[in-house]
Each structure stands twice: as C-alpha cells, then as structure tokens.
C-alpha cells in the first residue's frame, strides 16, 4: 500500500515582497542567484522558505531590499530573530 503525504509550506510573503519590488520571478532569481524553479518552489509552497539556508534568506532580503521578518512566517523563527537581531531582523 502506497501512502503519499503532500506537505505545503504556503508563504505568500516572498511573492508579496517580489511584487512590491516590481520584479518578475526571473529577475529576482537572477538577482538572488537562485534558479527560477527554486524561487517558484518557495512561492508555491513546495519548499519551506522558513527552513531555507540563512545565506539564501539574506540574499533574497538584499535583492528585495527588505528585512528577514518580511519573508519569514514561522512564529518561532520570528521570535528567535527578534531576540538575536532586535528590530533589525
């Protein structure tokens, strides 16, 4: 018996920030040094942005001119960021 479980990590913050910056997926992927497929996976919930490498998150923030808290949706991650970085996160 095959039991498949699909987990979605829906996070609209990345797409919202990308659109706010006026960037297409392709432009953001180029700026951030990601494949367009990876960016699409984050936006569409196939990959968990909250679990991305810190360097990926920081590169996205730099490319979008935003803070980590503008991309992260997990409350535990947000609280840890605030403890470590204060309002700068």
Secondary structure, DSSP 8 states (H G I E B T S, - for coil): ------------HHHHHHHHTT--HHHHHHHHT--HHHHHHHHHTSS-GGGS-HHHHHHHHHHHT--GGGT---HHHHHHHHHHHGGG-
